[in-house]
Every structure is written in structure tokens, then in C-alpha cells.
Amino acid sequence: MDAEINKHFTFHGFRNTFATLQIAAGTSIYMVSKLLGHKDIKTTEIYAKIVDSLKKKRLKE
């Protein structure tokens, strides 16, 4: 409130940000999967696809 930030943050949004930043920083997808508690690695692969698309976008710029 003191910073006057008026955005709505959710726990799910923080999880997504955490996972994406970890994969972008080079953390193993298996480690991220374990940290998030995913039962299937395919769930975690979604974050890897996001990071790959961001990298491709930056290369085009």
C-alpha cells in the first residue's frame, strides 16, 4: 500500500513467474518440476516452451 501498487497478484502468477525465471536461468526442468510438485514433466515443459519463444523473439529483434 505504501508503494501505491494497485495491481492484483495471485499465488498462481507467482508460481508461473518463478518457474519461467528458473528455467531461463538454467535450472534443470526436472528440478523445477520437483520444486513445483508436478507429477508429470509435461506440465513443466509448458514453461520451457515459454522461455524458448522469448529467446527466439529476442534473437529477431
mmCIF file as Biopython writes it, N, C-alpha, C and O atoms, coordinates in Angstrom:
data_model
#
loop_
_atom_site.group_PDB
_atom_site.id
_atom_site.type_symbol
_atom_site.label_atom_id
_atom_site.label_alt_id
_atom_site.label_comp_id
_atom_site.label_asym_id
_atom_site.label_entity_id
_atom_site.label_seq_id
_atom_site.pdbx_PDB_ins_code
_atom_site.Cartn_x
_atom_site.Cartn_y
_atom_site.Cartn_z
_atom_site.occupancy
_atom_site.B_iso_or_equiv
_atom_site.auth_seq_id
_atom_site.auth_asym_id
_atom_site.pdbx_PDB_model_num
ATOM 1   N N  . MET A ? 1  ? 0.825  -1.192  0.000   1.0 0.0 1  A 1 
ATOM 2   C CA . MET A ? 1  ? 0.000  0.000   0.000   1.0 0.0 1  A 1 
ATOM 3   C C  . MET A ? 1  ? 0.870  1.257   0.000   1.0 0.0 1  A 1 
ATOM 4   O O  . MET A ? 1  ? 0.564  2.242   -0.673  1.0 0.0 1  A 1 
ATOM 5   N N  . ASP A ? 2  ? 1.963  1.203   0.770   1.0 0.0 2  A 1 
ATOM 6   C CA . ASP A ? 2  ? 2.843  2.365   0.831   1.0 0.0 2  A 1 
ATOM 7   C C  . ASP A ? 2  ? 3.485  2.656   -0.526  1.0 0.0 2  A 1 
ATOM 8   O O  . ASP A ? 2  ? 3.765  3.809   -0.852  1.0 0.0 2  A 1 
ATOM 9   N N  . ALA A ? 3  ? 3.714  1.604   -1.313  1.0 0.0 3  A 1 
ATOM 10  C CA . ALA A ? 3  ? 4.336  1.778   -2.629  1.0 0.0 3  A 1 
ATOM 11  C C  . ALA A ? 3  ? 3.309  2.184   -3.685  1.0 0.0 3  A 1 
ATOM 12  O O  . ALA A ? 3  ? 3.667  2.502   -4.819  1.0 0.0 3  A 1 
ATOM 13  N N  . GLU A ? 4  ? 2.034  2.171   -3.306  1.0 0.0 4  A 1 
ATOM 14  C CA . GLU A ? 4  ? 0.937  2.531   -4.195  1.0 0.0 4  A 1 
ATOM 15  C C  . GLU A ? 4  ? 0.869  1.648   -5.433  1.0 0.0 4  A 1 
ATOM 16  O O  . GLU A ? 4  ? 0.600  2.123   -6.537  1.0 0.0 4  A 1 
ATOM 17  N N  . ILE A ? 5  ? 1.117  0.357   -5.235  1.0 0.0 5  A 1 
ATOM 18  C CA . ILE A ? 5  ? 0.980  -0.612  -6.318  1.0 0.0 5  A 1 
ATOM 19  C C  . ILE A ? 5  ? -0.456 -1.107  -6.286  1.0 0.0 5  A 1 
ATOM 20  O O  . ILE A ? 5  ? -0.910 -1.658  -5.284  1.0 0.0 5  A 1 
ATOM 21  N N  . ASN A ? 6  ? -1.163 -0.909  -7.380  1.0 0.0 6  A 1 
ATOM 22  C CA . ASN A ? 6  ? -2.574 -1.235  -7.425  1.0 0.0 6  A 1 
ATOM 23  C C  . ASN A ? 6  ? -2.886 -2.463  -8.265  1.0 0.0 6  A 1 
ATOM 24  O O  . ASN A ? 6  ? -4.030 -2.650  -8.681  1.0 0.0 6  A 1 
ATOM 25  N N  . LYS A ? 7  ? -1.896 -3.297  -8.521  1.0 0.0 7  A 1 
ATOM 26  C CA . LYS A ? 7  ? -2.121 -4.496  -9.314  1.0 0.0 7  A 1 
ATOM 27  C C  . LYS A ? 7  ? -2.533 -5.651  -8.415  1.0 0.0 7  A 1 
ATOM 28  O O  . LYS A ? 7  ? -2.154 -5.722  -7.246  1.0 0.0 7  A 1 
ATOM 29  N N  . HIS A ? 8  ? -3.315 -6.551  -8.989  1.0 0.0 8  A 1 
ATOM 30  C CA . HIS A ? 8  ? -3.762 -7.738  -8.265  1.0 0.0 8  A 1 
ATOM 31  C C  . HIS A ? 8  ? -2.787 -8.880  -8.549  1.0 0.0 8  A 1 
ATOM 32  O O  . HIS A ? 8  ? -2.605 -9.259  -9.706  1.0 0.0 8  A 1 
ATOM 33  N N  . PHE A ? 9  ? -2.165 -9.425  -7.523  1.0 0.0 9  A 1 
ATOM 34  C CA . PHE A ? 9  ? -1.227 -10.528 -7.665  1.0 0.0 9  A 1 
ATOM 35  C C  . PHE A ? 9  ? -1.857 -11.790 -7.110  1.0 0.0 9  A 1 
ATOM 36  O O  . PHE A ? 9  ? -2.590 -11.756 -6.122  1.0 0.0 9  A 1 
ATOM 37  N N  . THR A ? 10 ? -1.559 -12.907 -7.764  1.0 0.0 10 A 1 
ATOM 38  C CA . THR A ? 10 ? -2.085 -14.182 -7.285  1.0 0.0 10 A 1 
ATOM 39  C C  . THR A ? 10 ? -0.946 -15.162 -7.032  1.0 0.0 10 A 1 
ATOM 40  O O  . THR A ? 10 ? 0.148  -15.015 -7.577  1.0 0.0 10 A 1 
ATOM 41  N N  . PHE A ? 11 ? -1.213 -16.141 -6.216  1.0 0.0 11 A 1 
ATOM 42  C CA . PHE A ? 11 ? -0.243 -17.197 -5.946  1.0 0.0 11 A 1 
ATOM 43  C C  . PHE A ? 11 ? 0.124  -17.915 -7.242  1.0 0.0 11 A 1 
ATOM 44  O O  . PHE A ? 11 ? 1.292  -18.225 -7.472  1.0 0.0 11 A 1 
ATOM 45  N N  . HIS A ? 12 ? -0.866 -18.177 -8.081  1.0 0.0 12 A 1 
ATOM 46  C CA . HIS A ? 12 ? -0.620 -18.857 -9.357  1.0 0.0 12 A 1 
ATOM 47  C C  . HIS A ? 12 ? 0.318  -18.036 -10.245 1.0 0.0 12 A 1 
ATOM 48  O O  . HIS A ? 12 ? 1.203  -18.592 -10.896 1.0 0.0 12 A 1 
ATOM 49  N N  . GLY A ? 13 ? 0.131  -16.737 -10.271 1.0 0.0 13 A 1 
ATOM 50  C CA . GLY A ? 13 ? 1.008  -15.866 -11.054 1.0 0.0 13 A 1 
ATOM 51  C C  . GLY A ? 13 ? 2.448  -15.916 -10.562 1.0 0.0 13 A 1 
ATOM 52  O O  . GLY A ? 13 ? 3.383  -15.917 -11.363 1.0 0.0 13 A 1 
ATOM 53  N N  . PHE A ? 14 ? 2.624  -15.958 -9.250  1.0 0.0 14 A 1 
ATOM 54  C CA . PHE A ? 14 ? 3.968  -16.070 -8.687  1.0 0.0 14 A 1 
ATOM 55  C C  . PHE A ? 14 ? 4.611  -17.398 -9.061  1.0 0.0 14 A 1 
ATOM 56  O O  . PHE A ? 14 ? 5.805  -17.446 -9.360  1.0 0.0 14 A 1 
ATOM 57  N N  . ARG A ? 15 ? 3.824  -18.485 -9.048  1.0 0.0 15 A 1 
ATOM 58  C CA . ARG A ? 15 ? 4.351  -19.809 -9.442  1.0 0.0 15 A 1 
ATOM 59  C C  . ARG A ? 15 ? 4.828  -19.784 -10.891 1.0 0.0 15 A 1 
ATOM 60  O O  . ARG A ? 15 ? 5.902  -20.292 -11.212 1.0 0.0 15 A 1 
ATOM 61  N N  . ASN A ? 16 ? 4.010  -19.182 -11.766 1.0 0.0 16 A 1 
ATOM 62  C CA . ASN A ? 16 ? 4.382  -19.099 -13.184 1.0 0.0 16 A 1 
ATOM 63  C C  . ASN A ? 16 ? 5.659  -18.294 -13.365 1.0 0.0 16 A 1 
ATOM 64  O O  . ASN A ? 16 ? 6.554  -18.700 -14.108 1.0 0.0 16 A 1 
ATOM 65  N N  . THR A ? 17 ? 5.745  -17.170 -12.698 1.0 0.0 17 A 1 
ATOM 66  C CA . THR A ? 17 ? 6.936  -16.323 -12.796 1.0 0.0 17 A 1 
ATOM 67  C C  . THR A ? 17 ? 8.157  -17.058 -12.266 1.0 0.0 17 A 1 
ATOM 68  O O  . THR A ? 17 ? 9.215  -17.036 -12.896 1.0 0.0 17 A 1 
ATOM 69  N N  . PHE A ? 18 ? 8.023  -17.708 -11.119 1.0 0.0 18 A 1 
ATOM 70  C CA . PHE A ? 18 ? 9.123  -18.458 -10.527 1.0 0.0 18 A 1 
ATOM 71  C C  . PHE A ? 18 ? 9.626  -19.525 -11.491 1.0 0.0 18 A 1 
ATOM 72  O O  . PHE A ? 18 ? 10.828 -19.628 -11.734 1.0 0.0 18 A 1 
ATOM 73  N N  . ALA A ? 19 ? 8.709  -20.319 -12.040 1.0 0.0 19 A 1 
ATOM 74  C CA . ALA A ? 19 ? 9.096  -21.408 -12.943 1.0 0.0 19 A 1 
ATOM 75  C C  . ALA A ? 19 ? 9.789  -20.872 -14.196 1.0 0.0 19 A 1 
ATOM 76  O O  . ALA A ? 19 ? 10.821 -21.399 -14.610 1.0 0.0 19 A 1 
ATOM 77  N N  . THR A ? 20 ? 9.231  -19.840 -14.788 1.0 0.0 20 A 1 
ATOM 78  C CA . THR A ? 20 ? 9.808  -19.269 -16.004 1.0 0.0 20 A 1 
ATOM 79  C C  . THR A ? 20 ? 11.194 -18.698 -15.737 1.0 0.0 20 A 1 
ATOM 80  O O  . THR A ? 20 ? 12.108 -18.917 -16.532 1.0 0.0 20 A 1 
ATOM 81  N N  . LEU A ? 21 ? 11.369 -17.982 -14.651 1.0 0.0 21 A 1 
ATOM 82  C CA . LEU A ? 21 ? 12.680 -17.416 -14.322 1.0 0.0 21 A 1 
ATOM 83  C C  . LEU A ? 21 ? 13.708 -18.503 -14.014 1.0 0.0 21 A 1 
ATOM 84  O O  . LEU A ? 21 ? 14.874 -18.378 -14.389 1.0 0.0 21 A 1 
ATOM 85  N N  . GLN A ? 22 ? 13.284 -19.562 -13.337 1.0 0.0 22 A 1 
ATOM 86  C CA . GLN A ? 22 ? 14.210 -20.646 -13.020 1.0 0.0 22 A 1 
ATOM 87  C C  . GLN A ? 22 ? 14.704 -21.338 -14.282 1.0 0.0 22 A 1 
ATOM 88  O O  . GLN A ? 22 ? 15.899 -21.604 -14.411 1.0 0.0 22 A 1 
ATOM 89  N N  . ILE A ? 23 ? 13.808 -21.630 -15.209 1.0 0.0 23 A 1 
ATOM 90  C CA . ILE A ? 23 ? 14.203 -22.287 -16.452 1.0 0.0 23 A 1 
ATOM 91  C C  . ILE A ? 23 ? 15.068 -21.356 -17.288 1.0 0.0 23 A 1 
ATOM 92  O O  . ILE A ? 23 ? 16.043 -21.801 -17.894 1.0 0.0 23 A 1 
ATOM 93  N N  . ALA A ? 24 ? 14.731 -20.082 -17.332 1.0 0.0 24 A 1 
ATOM 94  C CA . ALA A ? 24 ? 15.535 -19.107 -18.074 1.0 0.0 24 A 1 
ATOM 95  C C  . ALA A ? 24 ? 16.937 -18.979 -17.485 1.0 0.0 24 A 1 
ATOM 96  O O  . ALA A ? 24 ? 17.895 -18.696 -18.204 1.0 0.0 24 A 1 
ATOM 97  N N  . ALA A ? 25 ? 17.053 -19.188 -16.175 1.0 0.0 25 A 1 
ATOM 98  C CA . ALA A ? 25 ? 18.356 -19.082 -15.510 1.0 0.0 25 A 1 
ATOM 99  C C  . ALA A ? 25 ? 19.180 -20.364 -15.647 1.0 0.0 25 A 1 
ATOM 100 O O  . ALA A ? 25 ? 20.336 -20.410 -15.225 1.0 0.0 25 A 1 
ATOM 101 N N  . GLY A ? 26 ? 18.586 -21.398 -16.236 1.0 0.0 26 A 1 
ATOM 102 C CA . GLY A ? 26 ? 19.334 -22.625 -16.468 1.0 0.0 26 A 1 
ATOM 103 C C  . GLY A ? 26 ? 19.066 -23.751 -15.490 1.0 0.0 26 A 1 
ATOM 104 O O  . GLY A ? 26 ? 19.729 -24.787 -15.548 1.0 0.0 26 A 1 
ATOM 105 N N  . THR A ? 27 ? 18.113 -23.571 -14.598 1.0 0.0 27 A 1 
ATOM 106 C CA . THR A ? 27 ? 17.761 -24.644 -13.677 1.0 0.0 27 A 1 
ATOM 107 C C  . THR A ? 27 ? 17.147 -25.792 -14.468 1.0 0.0 27 A 1 
ATOM 108 O O  . THR A ? 27 ? 16.336 -25.566 -15.367 1.0 0.0 27 A 1 
ATOM 109 N N  . SER A ? 28 ? 17.523 -27.002 -14.143 1.0 0.0 28 A 1 
ATOM 110 C CA . SER A ? 28 ? 17.017 -28.190 -14.817 1.0 0.0 28 A 1 
ATOM 111 C C  . SER A ? 28 ? 15.495 -28.231 -14.774 1.0 0.0 28 A 1 
ATOM 112 O O  . SER A ? 28 ? 14.877 -27.915 -13.758 1.0 0.0 28 A 1 
ATOM 113 N N  . ILE A ? 29 ? 14.907 -28.627 -15.895 1.0 0.0 29 A 1 
ATOM 114 C CA . ILE A ? 29 ? 13.452 -28.726 -15.951 1.0 0.0 29 A 1 
ATOM 115 C C  . ILE A ? 29 ? 12.948 -29.753 -14.942 1.0 0.0 29 A 1 
ATOM 116 O O  . ILE A ? 29 ? 11.841 -29.621 -14.420 1.0 0.0 29 A 1 
ATOM 117 N N  . TYR A ? 30 ? 13.753 -30.772 -14.667 1.0 0.0 30 A 1 
ATOM 118 C CA . TYR A ? 30 ? 13.370 -31.781 -13.683 1.0 0.0 30 A 1 
ATOM 119 C C  . TYR A ? 30 ? 13.363 -31.190 -12.267 1.0 0.0 30 A 1 
ATOM 120 O O  . TYR A ? 30 ? 12.499 -31.519 -11.454 1.0 0.0 30 A 1 
ATOM 121 N N  . MET A ? 31 ? 14.317 -30.331 -11.988 1.0 0.0 31 A 1 
ATOM 122 C CA . MET A ? 31 ? 14.368 -29.679 -10.676 1.0 0.0 31 A 1 
ATOM 123 C C  . MET A ? 31 ? 13.173 -28.744 -10.499 1.0 0.0 31 A 1 
ATOM 124 O O  . MET A ? 31 ? 12.540 -28.726 -9.443  1.0 0.0 31 A 1 
ATOM 125 N N  . VAL A ? 32 ? 12.873 -27.977 -11.531 1.0 0.0 32 A 1 
ATOM 126 C CA . VAL A ? 32 ? 11.728 -27.062 -11.463 1.0 0.0 32 A 1 
ATOM 127 C C  . VAL A ? 32 ? 10.441 -27.864 -11.270 1.0 0.0 32 A 1 
ATOM 128 O O  . VAL A ? 32 ? 9.563  -27.469 -10.503 1.0 0.0 32 A 1 
ATOM 129 N N  . SER A ? 33 ? 10.339 -28.981 -11.966 1.0 0.0 33 A 1 
ATOM 130 C CA . SER A ? 33 ? 9.174  -29.845 -11.830 1.0 0.0 33 A 1 
ATOM 131 C C  . SER A ? 33 ? 9.001  -30.316 -10.389 1.0 0.0 33 A 1 
ATOM 132 O O  . SER A ? 33 ? 7.894  -30.309 -9.851  1.0 0.0 33 A 1 
ATOM 133 N N  . LYS A ? 34 ? 10.103 -30.722 -9.777  1.0 0.0 34 A 1 
ATOM 134 C CA . LYS A ? 34 ? 10.062 -31.174 -8.380  1.0 0.0 34 A 1 
ATOM 135 C C  . LYS A ? 34 ? 9.699  -30.028 -7.436  1.0 0.0 34 A 1 
ATOM 136 O O  . LYS A ? 34 ? 8.905  -30.202 -6.512  1.0 0.0 34 A 1 
ATOM 137 N N  . LEU A ? 35 ? 10.288 -28.854 -7.678  1.0 0.0 35 A 1 
ATOM 138 C CA . LEU A ? 35 ? 10.003 -27.705 -6.822  1.0 0.0 35 A 1 
ATOM 139 C C  . LEU A ? 35 ? 8.533  -27.292 -6.875  1.0 0.0 35 A 1 
ATOM 140 O O  . LEU A ? 35 ? 7.963  -26.852 -5.876  1.0 0.0 35 A 1 
ATOM 141 N N  . LEU A ? 36 ? 7.929  -27.440 -8.052  1.0 0.0 36 A 1 
ATOM 142 C CA . LEU A ? 36 ? 6.525  -27.063 -8.213  1.0 0.0 36 A 1 
ATOM 143 C C  . LEU A ? 36 ? 5.574  -28.182 -7.803  1.0 0.0 36 A 1 
ATOM 144 O O  . LEU A ? 36 ? 4.372  -27.960 -7.656  1.0 0.0 36 A 1 
ATOM 145 N N  . GLY A ? 37 ? 6.115  -29.383 -7.618  1.0 0.0 37 A 1 
ATOM 146 C CA . GLY A ? 37 ? 5.276  -30.508 -7.222  1.0 0.0 37 A 1 
ATOM 147 C C  . GLY A ? 37 ? 4.487  -31.116 -8.359  1.0 0.0 37 A 1 
ATOM 148 O O  . GLY A ? 37 ? 3.452  -31.742 -8.129  1.0 0.0 37 A 1 
ATOM 149 N N  . HIS A ? 38 ? 4.962  -30.940 -9.595  1.0 0.0 38 A 1 
ATOM 150 C CA . HIS A ? 38 ? 4.267  -31.533 -10.735 1.0 0.0 38 A 1 
ATOM 151 C C  . HIS A ? 38 ? 4.478  -33.038 -10.756 1.0 0.0 38 A 1 
ATOM 152 O O  . HIS A ? 38 ? 5.587  -33.516 -10.513 1.0 0.0 38 A 1 
ATOM 153 N N  . LYS A ? 39 ? 3.432  -33.779 -11.041 1.0 0.0 39 A 1 
ATOM 154 C CA . LYS A ? 39 ? 3.536  -35.237 -11.145 1.0 0.0 39 A 1 
ATOM 155 C C  . LYS A ? 39 ? 4.021  -35.655 -12.529 1.0 0.0 39 A 1 
ATOM 156 O O  . LYS A ? 39 ? 4.633  -36.711 -12.686 1.0 0.0 39 A 1 
ATOM 157 N N  . ASP A ? 40 ? 3.747  -34.834 -13.516 1.0 0.0 40 A 1 
ATOM 158 C CA . ASP A ? 40 ? 4.111  -35.144 -14.901 1.0 0.0 40 A 1 
ATOM 159 C C  . ASP A ? 40 ? 5.019  -34.042 -15.447 1.0 0.0 40 A 1 
ATOM 160 O O  . ASP A ? 40 ? 4.696  -32.859 -15.339 1.0 0.0 40 A 1 
ATOM 161 N N  . ILE A ? 41 ? 6.142  -34.427 -16.029 1.0 0.0 41 A 1 
ATOM 162 C CA . ILE A ? 41 ? 7.110  -33.461 -16.568 1.0 0.0 41 A 1 
ATOM 163 C C  . ILE A ? 41 ? 6.493  -32.629 -17.694 1.0 0.0 41 A 1 
ATOM 164 O O  . ILE A ? 41 ? 6.938  -31.509 -17.946 1.0 0.0 41 A 1 
ATOM 165 N N  . LYS A ? 42 ? 5.475  -33.160 -18.373 1.0 0.0 42 A 1 
ATOM 166 C CA . LYS A ? 42 ? 4.829  -32.423 -19.464 1.0 0.0 42 A 1 
ATOM 167 C C  . LYS A ? 42 ? 4.198  -31.122 -18.972 1.0 0.0 42 A 1 
ATOM 168 O O  . LYS A ? 42 ? 4.120  -30.144 -19.716 1.0 0.0 42 A 1 
ATOM 169 N N  . THR A ? 43 ? 3.759  -31.114 -17.742 1.0 0.0 43 A 1 
ATOM 170 C CA . THR A ? 43 ? 3.197  -29.892 -17.157 1.0 0.0 43 A 1 
ATOM 171 C C  . THR A ? 43 ? 4.271  -28.819 -17.070 1.0 0.0 43 A 1 
ATOM 172 O O  . THR A ? 43 ? 4.007  -27.649 -17.349 1.0 0.0 43 A 1 
ATOM 173 N N  . THR A ? 44 ? 5.469  -29.208 -16.688 1.0 0.0 44 A 1 
ATOM 174 C CA . THR A ? 44 ? 6.568  -28.262 -16.536 1.0 0.0 44 A 1 
ATOM 175 C C  . THR A ? 44 ? 7.117  -27.822 -17.890 1.0 0.0 44 A 1 
ATOM 176 O O  . THR A ? 44 ? 7.641  -26.715 -18.012 1.0 0.0 44 A 1 
ATOM 177 N N  . GLU A ? 45 ? 7.006  -28.664 -18.896 1.0 0.0 45 A 1 
ATOM 178 C CA . GLU A ? 45 ? 7.517  -28.341 -20.234 1.0 0.0 45 A 1 
ATOM 179 C C  . GLU A ? 45 ? 6.846  -27.104 -20.814 1.0 0.0 45 A 1 
ATOM 180 O O  . GLU A ? 45 ? 7.408  -26.456 -21.697 1.0 0.0 45 A 1 
ATOM 181 N N  . ILE A ? 46 ? 5.667  -26.770 -20.338 1.0 0.0 46 A 1 
ATOM 182 C CA . ILE A ? 46 ? 4.976  -25.556 -20.805 1.0 0.0 46 A 1 
ATOM 183 C C  . ILE A ? 46 ? 5.846  -24.332 -20.543 1.0 0.0 46 A 1 
ATOM 184 O O  . ILE A ? 46 ? 5.926  -23.430 -21.377 1.0 0.0 46 A 1 
ATOM 185 N N  . TYR A ? 47 ? 6.500  -24.303 -19.380 1.0 0.0 47 A 1 
ATOM 186 C CA . TYR A ? 47 ? 7.353  -23.165 -19.033 1.0 0.0 47 A 1 
ATOM 187 C C  . TYR A ? 47 ? 8.588  -23.104 -19.925 1.0 0.0 47 A 1 
ATOM 188 O O  . TYR A ? 47 ? 9.055  -22.023 -20.283 1.0 0.0 47 A 1 
ATOM 189 N N  . ALA A ? 48 ? 9.113  -24.274 -20.280 1.0 0.0 48 A 1 
ATOM 190 C CA . ALA A ? 48 ? 10.273 -24.316 -21.174 1.0 0.0 48 A 1 
ATOM 191 C C  . ALA A ? 48 ? 9.897  -23.761 -22.538 1.0 0.0 48 A 1 
ATOM 192 O O  . ALA A ? 48 ? 10.704 -23.071 -23.161 1.0 0.0 48 A 1 
ATOM 193 N N  . LYS A ? 49 ? 8.703  -24.043 -23.012 1.0 0.0 49 A 1 
ATOM 194 C CA . LYS A ? 49 ? 8.243  -23.517 -24.304 1.0 0.0 49 A 1 
ATOM 195 C C  . LYS A ? 49 ? 8.125  -22.002 -24.252 1.0 0.0 49 A 1 
ATOM 196 O O  . LYS A ? 49 ? 8.443  -21.321 -25.227 1.0 0.0 49 A 1 
ATOM 197 N N  . ILE A ? 50 ? 7.673  -21.473 -23.132 1.0 0.0 50 A 1 
ATOM 198 C CA . ILE A ? 50 ? 7.566  -20.017 -22.969 1.0 0.0 50 A 1 
ATOM 199 C C  . ILE A ? 50 ? 8.951  -19.387 -23.064 1.0 0.0 50 A 1 
ATOM 200 O O  . ILE A ? 50 ? 9.135  -18.381 -23.748 1.0 0.0 50 A 1 
ATOM 201 N N  . VAL A ? 51 ? 9.923  -19.980 -22.378 1.0 0.0 51 A 1 
ATOM 202 C CA . VAL A ? 51 ? 11.289 -19.445 -22.383 1.0 0.0 51 A 1 
ATOM 203 C C  . VAL A ? 51 ? 11.878 -19.527 -23.786 1.0 0.0 51 A 1 
ATOM 204 O O  . VAL A ? 51 ? 12.533 -18.586 -24.235 1.0 0.0 51 A 1 
ATOM 205 N N  . ASP A ? 52 ? 11.657 -20.634 -24.481 1.0 0.0 52 A 1 
ATOM 206 C CA . ASP A ? 52 ? 12.160 -20.780 -25.848 1.0 0.0 52 A 1 
ATOM 207 C C  . ASP A ? 52 ? 11.578 -19.715 -26.770 1.0 0.0 52 A 1 
ATOM 208 O O  . ASP A ? 52 ? 12.299 -19.135 -27.581 1.0 0.0 52 A 1 
ATOM 209 N N  . SER A ? 53 ? 10.280 -19.457 -26.650 1.0 0.0 53 A 1 
ATOM 210 C CA . SER A ? 53 ? 9.662  -18.452 -27.511 1.0 0.0 53 A 1 
ATOM 211 C C  . SER A ? 53 ? 10.176 -17.054 -27.187 1.0 0.0 53 A 1 
ATOM 212 O O  . SER A ? 53 ? 10.320 -16.226 -28.087 1.0 0.0 53 A 1 
ATOM 213 N N  . LEU A ? 54 ? 10.450 -16.782 -25.930 1.0 0.0 54 A 1 
ATOM 214 C CA . LEU A ? 54 ? 11.019 -15.470 -25.555 1.0 0.0 54 A 1 
ATOM 215 C C  . LEU A ? 54 ? 12.410 -15.301 -26.135 1.0 0.0 54 A 1 
ATOM 216 O O  . LEU A ? 54 ? 12.757 -14.223 -26.619 1.0 0.0 54 A 1 
ATOM 217 N N  . LYS A ? 55 ? 13.214 -16.367 -26.089 1.0 0.0 55 A 1 
ATOM 218 C CA . LYS A ? 55 ? 14.570 -16.309 -26.655 1.0 0.0 55 A 1 
ATOM 219 C C  . LYS A ? 55 ? 14.539 -16.076 -28.148 1.0 0.0 55 A 1 
ATOM 220 O O  . LYS A ? 55 ? 15.309 -15.272 -28.673 1.0 0.0 55 A 1 
ATOM 221 N N  . LYS A ? 56 ? 13.642 -16.783 -28.842 1.0 0.0 56 A 1 
ATOM 222 C CA . LYS A ? 56 ? 13.510 -16.602 -30.296 1.0 0.0 56 A 1 
ATOM 223 C C  . LYS A ? 56 ? 13.089 -15.194 -30.636 1.0 0.0 56 A 1 
ATOM 224 O O  . LYS A ? 56 ? 13.580 -14.608 -31.601 1.0 0.0 56 A 1 
ATOM 225 N N  . LYS A ? 57 ? 12.177 -14.645 -29.848 1.0 0.0 57 A 1 
ATOM 226 C CA . LYS A ? 57 ? 11.704 -13.280 -30.071 1.0 0.0 57 A 1 
ATOM 227 C C  . LYS A ? 57 ? 12.848 -12.281 -29.920 1.0 0.0 57 A 1 
ATOM 228 O O  . LYS A ? 57 ? 12.964 -11.344 -30.710 1.0 0.0 57 A 1 
ATOM 229 N N  . ARG A ? 58 ? 13.687 -12.476 -28.913 1.0 0.0 58 A 1 
ATOM 230 C CA . ARG A ? 58 ? 14.813 -11.573 -28.677 1.0 0.0 58 A 1 
ATOM 231 C C  . ARG A ? 58 ? 15.843 -11.656 -29.801 1.0 0.0 58 A 1 
ATOM 232 O O  . ARG A ? 58 ? 16.453 -10.646 -30.153 1.0 0.0 58 A 1 
ATOM 233 N N  . LEU A ? 59 ? 16.043 -12.844 -30.365 1.0 0.0 59 A 1 
ATOM 234 C CA . LEU A ? 59 ? 17.002 -13.008 -31.450 1.0 0.0 59 A 1 
ATOM 235 C C  . LEU A ? 59 ? 16.543 -12.262 -32.708 1.0 0.0 59 A 1 
ATOM 236 O O  . LEU A ? 59 ? 17.368 -11.760 -33.471 1.0 0.0 59 A 1 
ATOM 237 N N  . LYS A ? 60 ? 15.234 -12.193 -32.917 1.0 0.0 60 A 1 
ATOM 238 C CA . LYS A ? 60 ? 14.697 -11.495 -34.086 1.0 0.0 60 A 1 
ATOM 239 C C  . LYS A ? 60 ? 14.825 -9.990  -33.971 1.0 0.0 60 A 1 
ATOM 240 O O  . LYS A ? 60 ? 14.858 -9.290  -34.983 1.0 0.0 60 A 1 
ATOM 241 N N  . GLU A ? 61 ? 14.897 -9.483  -32.752 1.0 0.0 61 A 1 
ATOM 242 C CA . GLU A ? 61 ? 14.951 -8.024  -32.534 1.0 0.0 61 A 1 
ATOM 243 C C  . GLU A ? 61 ? 16.325 -7.468  -32.769 1.0 0.0 61 A 1 
ATOM 244 O O  . GLU A ? 61 ? 16.536 -6.263  -32.628 1.0 0.0 61 A 1 
#
